[in-house]
Amino acid sequence: MTESAAVKNGTDHSELGSYPADSPSSGASGGWGELFSRRYAASASILAGGVALYAMNLYFTAALMPSIVTDIGGERYYAWVATGFLMAAVIASMLVSRLLDRLGAARAYVLGFLVFGAGAVVNALSPSMAALILGRVVQGLGGGLLSGLGYAVIRSALPERLWTRGAGLVSAMWGVGTLVGPSLGGLFAQLGAWRWGYVLLLVAALVLAGLARRVLPGPSGAGRGSGPVPLASLLLLTLAAAAFSVSSTVPSGWPTAVCLLAGLALLIGFVAAERRGVATVLPQRTYRAGSPLKWLYLTVAVLCAGVVAENFIPLFGQQLGGLGPLMAGFLGAATSAGWTAAQLFSVGIESARGRALAIRVAPLVLLAGLLVYGLTQTGHASGPRVLLWAVALFGAGTGIGLAFPHLSVAAMRSSSDPAEGGKAAAAINTTQLIAISVTSALAGTLVSLGGASPVDSARYMAFGIAAVAAVGAIAAARTARGLSR
């Protein structure tokens, strides 16, 4: 049933949560045992594996970079290795729903894994930094598809009673990637075998591609093609992310202000283009008056902003806490550990009121954790104070984990049309990647404002992201209101 047909028949569920949480066809609420049963384990592994490959690769390459630079040079272009990957991933994530509609889940996943694997091959064979950056761009294109498909395919690969568990598993892979990526990358760096690290990624991608081809559904036969590609929106959003990225590299003062204002203007232009355009990145319902989807995506963006602190926590752990690289890395992973742990609890919340409450309090918990971390910053920190930082960051992560599975499922249930529900779910990932890219650049700017004082840099970063979380509390309240109806 198309969206227009659903409206005519009175079955379009435009309000979050109005699509029944436990419809008669879905049976009882499914548990972890059913998700990992013989019937669904392969599908769940593909959904989780694609997102894990993407998330792990962010930190995996970061751990390898010192060894890579020593081997092939190119230190001047160090930052572009991450920037090229992230920008390509953002662009690819916006095309997920269109590829899914045209190719079906199995072929779309195979394409994503093969493109990711091709990038890994280029990386493994790179003779120079330019070649490595090219490989990272290719990997980003494949990774962006995989991370978006992880949310968009839940609806077609799993029964509705397992959507929340599936969304929780997929979201948890971001935390798992943060924990595993640095350790695995560090191991290959320690062995002096960074090229073989990318060979391992290639093997994983090929195994998952073969599994996806066998167990995931093919094309639906609808043949609608999801319309043209939203080129204007893509261009404006890419330029906005680039402007924010440059803001952290130019001298402080008016150059930074110009870059930030340019990025903000381009984001406003993106929203204007989306509202007027026929082809859009986010579902068109997002921009309708009274639509709760805009609040849902804003809540996702705010929660993802909290994850960005992990990029800088290890640095401050070494400078202010006197930690070694390994322990500082574990401190940086505290937020992801909280995120992952909270999701294991949150997916068991079955009542609409409980889900709404989890979403409502999530930004407040994130805000509290960031404030405690920022307020307790000091030089030459003692062991107990560093432990307090870890607890605060873990607590901040629990705020993210409480809400994320329910936001994903709410997006899937926002329409009775499977294609529209899949597009709404895929937009969760697009929003996530955009928020991480933009907030990473802004956090870099805040850190640079601290100048020679690492204490000031840590506080500016923590309080700046906390301010975003405070604004997000309003969006979460609006989202929860729609979910509880």
PEFENQUI-V154665 format. One line per field, one symbol per residue. psi: psi as a letter, one per 30 degrees, with the letter a starting at -180 (. if undefined). A space follows every 50 residues. Layout:
psi: ???
This chain:
psi: kleeeeeegggkifkkffkkeileffalklaeeeegleefeeeeeeeeee eeeeeefefeeeffeeeeeeefagefgeffeeeeeeeeeeeeffgeeeee eefleeeeeeeeeeeeeeeeeeefgkfleeeeeeeeeeeeeeeeeeeeee effeeffllefgeeeeeeeeeffeeeeeeeeeeeeeeeeefhheefefee eeeeeeeeeeeefefllakffegffgalkieeeeeeeeeeeeeeeffffl klbeeeeeeeeeeeeeeeeeeeeeefleklelkffegkkfkfeeeeeeee eeefefffffffeeeeeeeffglleeeeeeeffeeeeeeeeeeeeeffjf keeeeeeeeefefeeeeeeeeeeefgkllhkleeeeeeeeeeeeeeeeee eeeeefeeeeeegfkfjeeeeeeeeefeeeeeeeeeeeeeeeeeeeefff bfjfeeeeeeeeeeeeeeeeefeeeeeeeeeeef.
